[in-house]
């Protein structure tokens, strides 16, 4: 972390403590530490997602929309310049908070008063002069347990409600029929990597995901090696073959065909593998009659499309080979789904299945991370990268 960021955080801590002393007296100045810790907790997973709602809960009254805007600008600049996007976003959150407290536009007394109400409700302490370090620690632990409880309290009924909300709220987008050989087919095939491209900030104008430079080379290489074990052309084709011919689609259908979970467990499995099977079976049994049988295909094929583009970028496969694979992916997707919405929801449900198998407590986090991308692709917000699926029609038939 840069010295500037550390200095800003120290100034923020100092400011918070001073106001606590001014308003509530000497015994309560350490509330600033609690609020600072809550902010740091909400920023613990910056690489994947800034939990603005958690920040807002930690310090009610902050202008979260302004923070999000500043963070987006910081991220884009960092990626453009090849610098650390995570650190840049962290710095912008800190700077934005400091600006709000120092500008007079944010009523700090109201914010802290709200914190006191939360503290009183949590601890039952009315006389703050009797506050002890143990009280502070108990309050902090309860807050952390509350936030962690939001992750752990996952129900399949709740997941089903989120999926239904997607079906109900998102637009279908336009559709089109085109002739074989139409140049739009290539654009469509590139956009099949849409959700992963959106999450990673990739361009969808060409087969290349990014400009060719050392920064992006290292970044894409990390994705392929660390998440997919892909280091050469053979790895690419083996992975693509698994996704297109088996993938989590086969696993899901295997769970759906089983009458009991014991049919899926064998003596060679360790405890972790058995737990994955049990969770996957539970997920599948709940959604088997609620979702289409092919619900995993968008997940498997959407990831395959992204791997094709990443592998082409790394020169593991040629342009001709990349288009050949994308043609196959597009052909199946056109014959399976009727809109970008159907394809996107399939991708998200597949991700929920994959996550629930490994750790049910992370399912909601997975949903909110990926649904943001789907909403961005299907919604016009004025931002250049948003609404791409909405502007470009789904191919329903190639004549």
C-alpha positions in Angstrom: 0.0 0.0 0.0 1.4 3.4 -0.9 2.4 6.0 1.7 -0.3 8.3 0.4 -3.0 5.7 1.1 -1.6 5.0 4.6 -1.5 8.7 5.4 -5.0 9.2 4.2 -6.2 6.3 6.4 -4.3 7.7 9.4 -5.9 11.1 8.9 -9.3 9.5 8.6 -8.8 7.6 11.8 -7.6 10.7 13.6 -10.6 12.7 12.4 -13.1 10.0 13.5 -11.6 9.8 16.9 -11.6 13.5 17.4 -15.2 13.9 16.6 -16.1 11.0 18.9 -14.3 12.8 21.7 -16.0 16.1 20.9 -19.5 14.7 20.8 -19.5 11.8 23.3 -16.4 12.4 25.5 -13.1 10.9 26.2 -14.4 7.4 26.9 -15.8 7.0 23.5 -13.0 8.1 21.2 -12.1 4.5 20.3 -15.4 4.1 18.4 -13.3 5.5 15.5 -11.3 2.3 15.6 -14.4 0.2 15.3 -15.8 2.2 12.4 -12.4 2.0 10.7 -12.3 -1.7 11.2 -15.7 -2.1 9.8 -14.7 -0.3 6.7 -11.6 -2.4 6.3 -13.7 -5.5 6.7 -16.0 -4.4 4.0 -13.0 -3.8 1.7 -11.4 -7.2 2.4 -12.1 -8.6 -1.0 -11.3 -5.7 -3.2 -10.0 -7.8 -6.1 -13.4 -9.4 -6.7 -15.9 -6.8 -5.4 -16.2 -3.7 -3.2 -19.1 -4.3 -0.9 -20.5 -0.8 -0.9 -23.6 -1.9 1.0 -21.3 -3.1 3.9 -19.5 0.2 3.8 -22.9 2.0 4.0 -23.9 -0.2 6.9 -20.6 0.6 8.7 -20.9 4.4 8.2 -24.6 5.3 7.3 -25.0 8.4 5.4 -22.1 8.2 3.0 -22.6 8.9 -0.7 -22.0 5.4 -2.0 -22.9 6.3 -5.6 -20.1 8.9 -5.6 -17.7 6.3 -4.2 -18.6 3.8 -6.9 -18.1 6.4 -9.6 -14.7 7.3 -8.3 -13.6 3.7 -7.9 -14.6 2.9 -11.5 -12.6 5.8 -12.8 -9.6 4.7 -10.7 -9.9 1.2 -11.9 -10.0 2.2 -15.6 -7.0 4.5 -15.2 -5.0 1.8 -13.3 -5.7 -0.8 -16.0 -4.9 1.7 -18.7 -1.6 2.6 -17.1 -0.7 -0.9 -16.0 -0.7 -0.1 -12.3 -2.4 -1.8 -9.4 -6.2 -1.5 -9.8 -6.9 -2.9 -6.4 -4.7 -0.3 -4.6 -6.1 2.4 -6.8 -9.7 1.6 -5.8 -8.8 1.3 -2.1 -7.2 4.8 -2.3 -10.3 6.2 -3.9 -12.6 4.8 -1.2 -10.4 6.4 1.5 -10.1 9.7 -0.3 -13.8 9.9 -1.0 -14.6 9.2 2.6 -12.1 11.9 3.8 -13.5 14.4 1.3 -17.1 13.8 2.5 -16.1 14.2 6.2 -13.9 17.3 5.6 -16.1 19.1 3.0 -19.1 19.7 5.3 -21.4 18.0 2.8 -21.7 15.0 5.1 -23.2 15.6 8.5 -20.7 13.7 10.6 -22.7 14.1 13.8 -25.8 12.5 12.2 -23.6 9.6 11.0 -22.0 9.0 14.4 -25.4 9.4 16.1 -26.7 6.6 13.9 -23.7 4.5 15.0 -24.6 5.2 18.6 -28.1 3.9 18.0 -26.8 0.8 16.4 -24.4 0.3 19.4 -27.1 0.9 22.0 -29.4 -1.6 20.2 -26.6 -4.2 20.0 -25.2 -3.8 23.6 -28.1 -2.4 25.6 -25.7 0.2 27.1 -27.4 3.5 27.7 -24.7 5.3 29.7 -21.6 5.5 27.5 -19.5 6.7 30.4 -19.7 3.0 31.6 -18.3 1.7 28.3 -15.5 -0.8 28.7 -13.1 -2.3 26.2 -15.0 -5.6 26.5 -18.2 -3.8 25.4 -16.4 -2.5 22.3 -15.0 -6.0 21.5 -18.4 -7.6 22.0 -20.0 -5.1 19.7 -17.4 -5.6 17.0 -17.7 -9.4 17.2 -21.5 -9.2 16.9 -21.2 -6.9 13.9 -18.8 -9.3 12.2 -21.0 -12.3 13.1 -24.0 -10.5 11.6 -22.1 -9.8 8.3 -20.8 -13.4 8.2 -24.3 -14.7 8.9 -25.5 -13.0 5.7 -23.0 -15.3 3.9 -23.7 -18.4 5.8 -27.5 -18.2 5.9 -28.0 -19.6 2.4 -31.2 -21.4 1.5 -32.0 -22.9 -1.9 -35.4 -21.3 -1.7 -33.6 -17.9 -1.4 -31.4 -18.8 -4.4 -34.5 -19.8 -6.3 -36.0 -16.4 -5.6 -32.9 -14.6 -6.9 -33.1 -16.7 -10.1 -36.8 -15.9 -10.6 -36.1 -12.2 -10.1 -33.6 -12.4 -13.0 -36.2 -14.0 -15.2 -38.8 -11.4 -14.2 -36.7 -8.2 -14.3 -34.2 -8.5 -17.1 -35.1 -7.6 -20.7 -34.9 -10.3 -23.4 -33.1 -8.1 -25.8 -33.6 -8.1 -29.6 -33.3 -11.1 -31.8 -32.4 -11.6 -35.5 -32.2 -14.1 -38.3 -29.1 -13.9 -40.4 -27.6 -15.5 -43.5 -24.7 -17.9 -43.3 -21.5 -15.9 -43.7 -22.9 -12.7 -42.3 -20.1 -10.7 -40.7 -22.2 -10.2 -37.5 -21.7 -13.9 -36.7 -18.1 -13.1 -35.5 -19.3 -10.3 -33.3 -21.9 -12.6 -31.8 -19.4 -15.3 -31.1 -17.0 -12.9 -29.4 -19.9 -11.7 -27.2 -20.6 -15.2 -26.0 -17.7 -14.6 -23.6 -19.6 -11.6 -22.4 -20.0 -12.2 -18.7 -16.3 -13.1 -18.1 -15.3 -10.3 -20.4 -17.4 -7.8 -18.5 -16.0 -9.0 -15.1 -12.5 -8.7 -16.4 -13.0 -5.5 -18.3 -12.1 -7.0 -21.7 -12.9 -5.5 -25.1 -15.5 -7.3 -27.3 -14.6 -5.5 -30.5 -12.0 -8.1 -31.7 -11.0 -11.6 -31.0 -8.2 -10.2 -28.8 -9.3 -9.5 -25.3 -6.8 -6.7 -24.6 -3.9 -4.8 -26.1 -0.7 -6.9 -26.4 1.6 -5.7 -23.7 3.5 -7.2 -20.7 0.8 -6.2 -18.2 -2.1 -7.9 -20.0 0.1 -10.8 -21.0 0.9 -11.6 -17.4 -2.7 -11.1 -16.4 -4.2 -13.5 -19.0 -1.4 -16.0 -18.4 -2.3 -15.9 -14.7 -6.0 -16.6 -15.4 -5.2 -19.5 -17.7 -2.6 -21.2 -15.5 -4.0 -20.6 -12.0 -7.7 -21.1 -12.7 -7.6 -23.6 -15.7 -4.2 -25.2 -15.6 -3.7 -24.2 -19.3 0.0 -23.7 -20.4 0.0 -24.9 -24.0 -2.1 -25.9 -27.0 -2.9 -29.4 -25.8 -4.2 -28.0 -22.5 -6.5 -25.7 -24.4 -8.0 -28.4 -26.5 -8.4 -30.8 -23.5 -10.1 -28.1 -21.5 -12.4 -27.0 -24.3 -13.3 -30.7 -25.1 -14.3 -31.2 -21.5 -16.4 -28.1 -21.3 -18.2 -28.8 -24.6 -18.7 -32.5 -24.2 -19.0 -33.0 -20.5 -18.5 -30.1 -18.2 -20.8 -29.4 -15.2 -23.7 -30.2 -17.5 -22.9 -33.9 -17.3 -22.4 -33.7 -13.5 -25.7 -31.9 -13.0 -27.6 -34.4 -15.2 -25.9 -37.3 -13.3 -27.1 -35.9 -10.0 -30.6 -35.4 -11.5 -30.8 -39.0 -12.6 -29.7 -40.4 -9.2 -32.4 -41.4 -6.7 -30.1 -41.1 -3.7 -26.9 -39.4 -3.0 -25.3 -42.7 -2.0 -25.4 -43.7 -5.6 -22.9 -40.9 -6.4 -20.4 -41.7 -3.6 -17.6 -44.2 -3.9 -15.0 -45.5 -1.5 -12.2 -43.6 -3.3 -13.6 -40.2 -2.4 -12.2 -38.2 0.5 -14.4 -36.2 2.9 -14.1 -33.0 0.8 -15.2 -34.8 -2.4 -18.1 -36.5 -0.6 -19.2 -33.1 0.7 -19.1 -31.6 -2.8 -21.3 -34.5 -4.1 -23.8 -34.1 -1.3 -24.1 -30.3 -1.9 -24.3 -30.8 -5.6 -27.0 -33.4 -5.2 -29.0 -31.2 -2.9 -28.8 -28.3 -5.3 -29.8 -30.4 -8.3 -32.7 -32.1 -6.6 -34.2 -28.8 -5.5 -33.9 -27.2 -9.0 -34.4 -30.3 -11.2 -38.1 -29.6 -11.8 -37.8 -25.8 -11.6 -35.3 -25.1 -14.2 -34.7 -26.3 -17.8 -32.7 -29.5 -18.1 -30.0 -27.7 -20.2 -29.5 -25.0 -17.6 -25.8 -25.7 -17.3 -24.9 -25.3 -21.0 -24.6 -21.5 -20.9 -22.1 -21.8 -18.0 -20.0 -24.5 -19.8 -20.1 -22.9 -23.2 -19.7 -19.3 -22.0 -16.5 -20.2 -20.2 -15.3 -22.1 -23.2 -15.8 -19.0 -25.4 -13.7 -16.9 -22.9 -10.9 -19.6 -22.9 -10.8 -19.5 -26.7 -10.2 -15.8 -26.6 -7.6 -15.9 -23.8 -5.8 -18.8 -25.6 -5.7 -16.9 -28.9 -4.3 -13.9 -27.0 -1.5 -16.0 -25.6 -0.8 -17.5 -29.0 -1.7 -21.1 -27.9 -4.1 -21.4 -30.8 -4.3 -19.6 -34.2 -7.0 -17.2 -35.4 -8.4 -19.9 -37.7 -8.5 -22.4 -34.8 -10.2 -19.9 -32.5 -13.0 -19.1 -35.0 -13.5 -22.8 -35.7 -14.1 -23.5 -32.0 -16.3 -20.4 -31.6 -18.4 -21.5 -34.6 -19.2 -24.8 -32.8 -20.0 -23.0 -29.5 -22.3 -20.5 -31.3 -24.1 -23.3 -33.2 -25.0 -25.1 -30.0 -26.0 -21.9 -28.1 -28.2 -20.7 -31.0 -30.0 -24.0 -31.0 -30.3 -24.1 -27.2 -31.3 -20.6 -26.0 -33.7 -18.0 -27.4 -32.1 -14.8 -26.0 -29.2 -13.2 -24.3 -31.2 -13.3 -21.1 -31.7 -17.1 -21.3 -28.0 -17.6 -22.1 -26.8 -15.3 -19.3 -29.1 -16.7 -16.7 -27.9 -20.2 -17.6 -24.3 -19.0 -17.1 -25.2 -17.5 -13.6 -27.1 -20.6 -12.5 -24.2 -22.8 -13.5 -21.9 -20.6 -11.4 -24.3 -21.0 -8.5 -24.2 -24.7 -8.8 -20.4 -24.8 -9.0 -20.2 -22.6 -5.9 -22.8 -24.3 -3.9 -21.1 -27.7 -4.4 -17.8 -26.4 -3.0 -19.1 -24.0 -0.3 -22.8 -23.1 0.1 -22.0 -20.1 2.2 -20.4 -18.3 -0.7 -23.5 -18.7 -3.0 -25.0 -15.3 -2.5 -21.6 -13.6 -3.0 -21.3 -15.5 -6.3 -24.7 -14.4 -7.4 -24.2 -10.7 -6.7 -20.8 -10.7 -8.4 -22.1 -12.2 -11.6 -25.6 -10.8 -11.8 -24.0 -7.3 -11.8 -22.2 -8.3 -15.1 -25.5 -9.7 -16.6 -27.4 -6.6 -15.6 -24.6 -4.4 -17.1 -24.7 -6.3 -20.4 -28.5 -6.1 -20.6 -29.0 -2.5 -19.3 -28.3 0.9 -20.8 -26.7 3.0 -18.1 -24.9 5.6 -20.2 -21.6 3.9 -19.6 -19.8 2.7 -22.8 -19.3 -0.8 -21.6 -22.9 -1.3 -20.5 -25.8 -2.6 -22.6 -23.7 -4.5 -25.1 -26.1 -7.5 -25.3 -29.0 -5.2 -25.3 -27.7 -3.3 -28.4 -26.6 -6.4 -30.3 -29.3 -9.0 -31.1 -29.3 -12.6 -30.2 -29.1 -14.8 -33.3 -32.1 -17.0 -33.3 -31.5 -18.7 -36.7 -28.7 -18.8 -39.3 -30.4 -19.2 -42.7 
